[in-house]
Amino acid sequence: MVIALVVVIWAIGIPLISIKVIGSREEKETVQSLRVKSQSDLPVGEVKEYEIQSGDTFGGVMTEMGVPYEEALSIMTYSKDVFDFTKINTGKLLKLVFVNEAFAAMEYPLNSDEVLHVKKEAGAFSVTEEEIPYVVETVTAKGVITDSLFETAESVGVEDKTTLELADIFSSDIDFATDIQKDDSFFLVYEKRTIDGKLAPAGNILAAKFTNNGTTFTAFRYNDKFYNEEGKSLTRQFLKSPLNYSRISSGYSYSRKNPVTKQIRPHFAIDYAASKGTPVIATADGKVTTAGSKGGLGITVELKHGSYLTQYSHLSKIAKGVKNGVEIKQGEIIGYVGSTGNSTGPHLQYAMYENSNPINPITTDFPRTGSLLDSEKNSYEQVKNKLAVMLE
């Protein structure tokens, strides 16, 4: 295993020098080193940092970092109810603390909000999830789209993570792959976060306004969900589309010439042109009723959602774990675009049925979910009114 890590010597919590180790070569240098997040919760000692590489295993990394393999196995056992260390992610930064050359503690980032702390105490290991102690400031940003949403957002200081959240908030009303036009605009109220005086990944969007083709949509966060000015949920039972696509190559039609058979027949589905391997997501919560080859439809996944059924066809492969009887969440990857079955090129054929009758997934007005309770309405109005002032 090739090692790429940084060793930082700590004295009373202050980094003095670091040694970068790559392979078997050591190079002393004075570099600025990131402090361990939630540093006060970890013992003072020698800190080693390692960025997880593709193909790494937890046991292998820990052994190369100087932790006995038996201890690595014990950590996995003690942590199993909190986190499965067989599923470490490429790119995550693992931090280990050594006291008197013996392993004392470890930090592993779970997400942008939490880290996992493992500490050795009296021969056993304690495992806790800790919130990263960000300093949070509420800020605003606005822009008028001239080329693309992402380029415009970046030009006004909004990072991609926040732009993706913006698109997700309004995804039930706006198809961000095809509906965005020049001169559309957005206005955001969101959390700017720092740690140790350094800029950190942005926090949540608190309120947003998006004007698309002259129609303005507004959203306010309340109890981690989004509602419009009337207090109606922005979440619909079904998303507008099941993937990011370049264009609709064939629409819902009662009379279409089949590109394979050349016959004129109804096409009760939407064909989305997309590159092979593009992830396909479930447009709503549901249960898998079909996951496999289905004649001319090729590799197909079907999900049942009460009286509705969604069908995703011509896939290249089905996502791991997706099989008959499995419950799937909205937005979960269920497969990947392909050209199996009767197909002339990579695309997704997406069809919907209500009580076994075909319906057009683009024009159907699906119900919204999760309305406010009467007991929540006064509280929501207070939150909304405070945020609405910042959107003006």
LINMOZI-V116284 format. One line per field, one symbol per residue. psi: psi as a letter, one per 40 degrees, with the letter a starting at -180 (. if undefined). Layout:
# LINMOZI-V116284
psi=???
This chain:
# LINMOZI-V116284
psi=hhhgihhhhhhfehhciihhhhbehhhhihihhhihifdeeiihahhhhhhhiheiidddddddeehiddddddddddedediheefihheihhhihhhfeihdiihhhdaediihhhhhhfeihihihhhhgihhhhiiiiihhdcidddddddeehiddddddddddededhheddehiheiiihihihhiihfeihihiaihdiihhhhfehhhiihhhffihiadeeiiehidhidieihidihdhahiehihhedeeihiigfihhhhiihehhhiheiiihhehgahgbeeahihhhhgbeihihhifidiiihehihehhiihehheaiiafiagieihihhhiiihfehiihedehgiiiifiiideedddddddddddddee.
